[in-house]
Amino acid sequence: MHYLYGFILSVVVAGIAYKKRSLQKSGFVAAIIIGTLLYGFTNAKMYILLMVFFISSSIITKLKRVTHESKGRKAIQVVANASAALIFSFLYMKTLNHMYLVIATIGIAAANADTWASEIGRFSKKDNRSILTFKKIQKGESGGITLLGIIASLCGSILIAVFYVLLYSIEQQFHLSLFINSLWIVLGGFIGSIIDSYLGILIQEKYEHPKTKQTVEKVLSRQSYTLKSGIKYVNNDVVNFISTLLASTIFYLYLL
């Protein structure tokens, strides 16, 4: 029955998101599949935490409509952000060890922290600086940080942790373990965002525009551009997947 509940809820939520243009068609399908599986593997609380990420990050992403038209998430973007949570949710189903839910929540917090950092950080009036060298880089370029983006990242992680505490306090009285777990979630989510920035500098593909000589990350034809840095085909979605999975895995190794 859990899978059925997850499927019905996911069709409704993804349908609304598709109508609001927060999801493309492929993203609509992926969101239904991931939502159904995650609910089936775990429970309604984990599903709500995933929805907190999806809804809050969708609202934050809409802010860039001021300067850029948002076309909604594709399937690959949905999968990249939710895979870590799904993997550790599956391990929870197999073991019924609550710490796997905490680690899955860290994956969600990392995705939320990174989205908030990227989208809110764009509005910083300060220079965008490389997280590796602290030299100025183009605004919006992956691997760049601003104070506003760092604060936004922490807030995005805190939001998931707060909802974790609220949801699990409903069925049991608040106790120290919930508070400690929430701290791991905040820290893990924030670390995931930092990892994402480092990977954005070190391995994410970046190209030089043949005419303007500006650095670009999204290109229609890689053959028409010169690879400036990073590894070909390691785009932002690959980096998101690796960073959320790494953040979760680090705490898996530490907590279990």
C-alpha positions as CSV (number, residue, x, y, z in Angstrom):
1,M,0.0,0.0,0.0
2,H,2.9,2.4,0.7
3,Y,3.9,2.3,-3.0
4,L,0.3,3.0,-4.0
5,Y,0.1,6.0,-1.7
6,G,3.4,7.2,-3.0
7,F,2.3,6.9,-6.6
8,I,-1.0,8.8,-6.0
9,L,0.7,11.6,-4.1
10,S,3.5,11.8,-6.6
11,V,1.2,12.0,-9.6
12,V,-0.7,14.9,-7.8
13,V,2.4,16.8,-6.7
14,A,4.3,16.2,-10.0
15,G,1.2,17.2,-12.0
16,I,0.9,20.5,-10.2
17,A,4.6,21.1,-10.6
18,Y,4.3,20.4,-14.3
19,K,1.4,22.8,-14.7
20,K,3.5,25.4,-12.9
21,R,6.4,24.7,-15.2
22,S,8.6,23.6,-12.4
23,L,9.0,20.2,-14.2
24,Q,9.4,19.3,-17.8
25,K,7.7,16.2,-19.2
26,S,10.8,14.0,-18.4
27,G,11.0,15.5,-15.0
28,F,7.4,14.8,-14.4
29,V,7.9,11.1,-15.1
30,A,11.1,10.9,-13.0
31,A,9.4,12.7,-10.1
32,I,6.6,10.2,-10.0
33,I,9.0,7.2,-10.1
34,I,11.3,8.6,-7.4
35,G,8.5,9.7,-5.2
36,T,6.7,6.4,-5.4
37,L,9.9,4.4,-4.6
38,L,11.0,6.7,-1.7
39,Y,7.5,6.5,-0.1
40,G,7.5,2.7,-0.6
41,F,11.0,2.2,0.8
42,T,10.4,4.5,3.9
43,N,7.3,6.4,5.1
44,A,5.3,9.5,4.8
45,K,7.8,11.6,6.8
46,M,10.6,11.0,4.4
47,Y,8.3,11.7,1.5
48,I,7.4,15.1,3.1
49,L,11.1,15.9,3.6
50,L,11.6,15.3,-0.1
51,M,8.6,17.5,-0.9
52,V,10.0,20.2,1.4
53,F,13.2,20.2,-0.8
54,F,11.3,20.1,-4.1
55,I,8.8,22.8,-3.2
56,S,11.3,25.2,-1.5
57,S,13.9,24.8,-4.2
58,S,11.3,25.3,-6.9
59,I,10.2,28.5,-5.3
60,I,13.8,29.7,-4.9
61,T,14.5,28.7,-8.6
62,K,11.6,30.8,-9.7
63,L,13.4,33.9,-8.4
64,K,15.7,33.8,-11.4
65,R,12.8,34.5,-13.7
66,V,13.8,38.1,-12.9
67,T,16.7,37.6,-15.2
68,H,16.4,34.2,-16.8
69,E,13.4,32.2,-17.9
70,S,13.2,28.9,-15.9
71,K,12.2,25.9,-18.1
72,G,11.7,23.5,-15.2
73,R,13.7,20.4,-14.1
74,K,14.4,17.6,-16.5
75,A,14.5,14.0,-15.5
76,I,18.3,14.0,-15.1
77,Q,18.1,16.9,-12.7
78,V,15.4,15.2,-10.6
79,V,17.5,12.0,-10.5
80,A,20.7,13.8,-9.7
81,N,19.3,15.5,-6.7
82,A,17.3,12.6,-5.3
83,S,19.5,9.6,-5.9
84,A,21.4,9.7,-2.7
85,A,18.2,9.9,-0.6
86,L,16.7,7.0,-2.6
87,I,19.8,4.8,-2.2
88,F,19.9,5.1,1.6
89,S,16.1,4.9,1.8
90,F,16.4,1.5,0.1
91,L,19.0,0.5,2.7
92,Y,16.6,1.6,5.4
93,M,13.9,-0.7,4.0
94,K,16.4,-3.6,4.1
95,T,17.7,-3.0,7.7
96,L,15.0,-0.8,9.4
97,N,18.0,1.1,11.0
98,H,16.8,4.7,11.6
99,M,20.2,6.1,10.9
100,Y,19.8,5.3,7.3
101,L,16.8,7.7,7.3
102,V,19.1,10.3,8.8
103,I,21.7,9.7,6.1
104,A,19.0,9.8,3.4
105,T,17.8,13.2,4.9
106,I,21.4,14.4,4.6
107,G,21.2,13.8,0.9
108,I,18.1,15.8,0.7
109,A,19.6,18.6,2.8
110,A,22.7,18.7,0.6
111,A,20.5,19.0,-2.6
112,N,18.5,21.8,-0.9
113,A,21.6,23.6,0.4
114,D,23.2,23.6,-3.0
115,T,20.1,24.8,-4.8
116,W,19.6,27.7,-2.3
117,A,23.3,28.6,-2.5
118,S,23.2,28.7,-6.3
119,E,19.9,30.5,-6.9
120,I,20.1,33.0,-4.0
121,G,23.8,33.6,-4.4
122,R,23.1,35.0,-7.9
123,F,21.6,38.0,-6.3
124,S,24.8,38.9,-4.3
125,K,26.2,42.3,-5.1
126,K,29.6,41.1,-4.0
127,D,32.1,39.5,-6.4
128,N,31.8,35.8,-7.2
129,R,35.1,34.1,-6.0
130,S,36.6,30.7,-6.7
131,I,36.2,28.4,-3.6
132,L,39.7,27.1,-4.5
133,T,41.8,30.2,-5.1
134,F,39.4,33.0,-3.9
135,K,40.1,34.9,-7.2
136,K,37.2,36.6,-8.9
137,I,35.3,34.5,-11.5
138,Q,32.2,35.1,-13.6
139,K,28.9,35.6,-11.7
140,G,27.0,32.3,-11.6
141,E,30.0,30.2,-12.6
142,S,30.1,26.8,-10.9
143,G,32.7,26.7,-8.1
144,G,32.1,30.3,-7.2
145,I,31.0,31.4,-3.7
146,T,29.6,34.5,-2.1
147,L,28.8,35.3,1.5
148,L,25.1,35.4,0.5
149,G,25.3,32.0,-1.1
150,I,27.0,30.5,1.9
151,I,24.4,31.8,4.2
152,A,21.6,30.6,1.9
153,S,23.3,27.2,1.8
154,L,23.2,26.9,5.5
155,C,19.6,28.1,5.7
156,G,18.6,25.5,3.1
157,S,20.2,22.7,5.1
158,I,18.6,24.0,8.4
159,L,15.1,24.0,6.8
160,I,15.4,20.3,6.1
161,A,16.7,19.6,9.6
162,V,13.9,21.6,11.2
163,F,11.2,19.6,9.3
164,Y,13.0,16.4,10.3
165,V,12.7,17.3,14.0
166,L,9.1,18.5,13.6
167,L,8.0,15.3,11.7
168,Y,9.6,12.8,14.0
169,S,8.5,14.7,17.2
170,I,4.9,14.0,16.2
171,E,5.1,10.3,16.9
172,Q,7.5,10.5,19.9
173,Q,8.5,13.1,22.4
174,F,11.4,15.3,21.5
175,H,14.7,13.9,22.9
176,L,18.4,14.4,22.6
177,S,18.9,11.9,19.7
178,L,16.5,13.9,17.5
179,F,18.5,17.1,18.2
180,I,21.8,15.4,17.5
181,N,20.5,13.9,14.3
182,S,19.3,17.3,13.2
183,L,22.8,18.7,13.7
184,W,24.2,15.9,11.5
185,I,21.7,16.9,8.8
186,V,22.6,20.6,9.0
187,L,26.3,19.8,8.8
188,G,26.0,17.1,6.2
189,G,23.8,19.3,3.9
190,F,26.2,22.2,4.2
191,I,29.2,20.0,3.6
192,G,27.4,18.6,0.5
193,S,27.1,22.2,-0.9
194,I,30.8,22.9,-0.2
195,I,31.7,19.6,-2.0
196,D,29.6,20.7,-4.9
197,S,31.5,24.0,-5.2
198,Y,34.9,22.2,-5.1
199,L,33.8,19.8,-7.8
200,G,32.4,22.7,-9.8
201,I,35.9,24.1,-9.9
202,L,37.9,20.9,-10.2
203,I,36.0,18.6,-12.5
204,Q,32.9,20.3,-14.0
205,E,33.3,20.9,-17.7
206,K,33.7,24.5,-18.7
207,Y,34.1,25.9,-22.2
208,E,35.4,29.0,-23.8
209,H,33.0,30.8,-26.2
210,P,34.7,31.0,-29.6
211,K,33.7,34.7,-30.1
212,T,33.3,36.3,-26.7
213,K,36.0,34.2,-25.0
214,Q,33.7,34.0,-22.0
215,T,33.4,30.9,-19.9
216,V,30.2,28.9,-20.6
217,E,29.0,25.7,-18.9
218,K,26.0,24.7,-21.1
219,V,26.7,24.2,-24.8
220,L,24.6,22.8,-27.6
221,S,27.6,21.3,-29.4
222,R,30.8,20.6,-27.5
223,Q,32.7,20.4,-30.8
224,S,32.1,24.1,-31.4
225,Y,33.7,25.1,-28.1
226,T,37.2,24.8,-26.5
227,L,37.3,22.9,-23.3
228,K,38.7,25.3,-20.8
229,S,38.7,23.2,-17.6
230,G,37.2,20.2,-16.1
231,I,36.3,16.8,-17.6
232,K,34.1,16.5,-20.7
233,Y,30.6,15.3,-20.0
234,V,30.9,16.0,-16.2
235,N,28.2,18.7,-16.2
236,N,26.3,20.3,-13.3
237,D,23.9,17.3,-13.0
238,V,26.8,14.9,-12.6
239,V,28.4,17.2,-10.0
240,N,25.1,17.4,-8.1
241,F,24.8,13.6,-8.0
242,I,28.4,13.1,-6.8
243,S,28.2,15.8,-4.2
244,T,24.9,14.6,-2.6
245,L,26.1,11.0,-2.7
246,L,29.5,11.9,-1.2
247,A,28.0,14.0,1.6
248,S,25.7,11.1,2.5
249,T,28.4,8.5,2.2
250,I,30.8,10.5,4.5
251,F,28.2,10.4,7.3
252,Y,27.3,6.8,6.5
253,L,30.9,5.9,7.2
254,Y,31.0,8.0,10.3
255,L,27.6,7.2,11.9
256,L,27.3,3.5,11.0
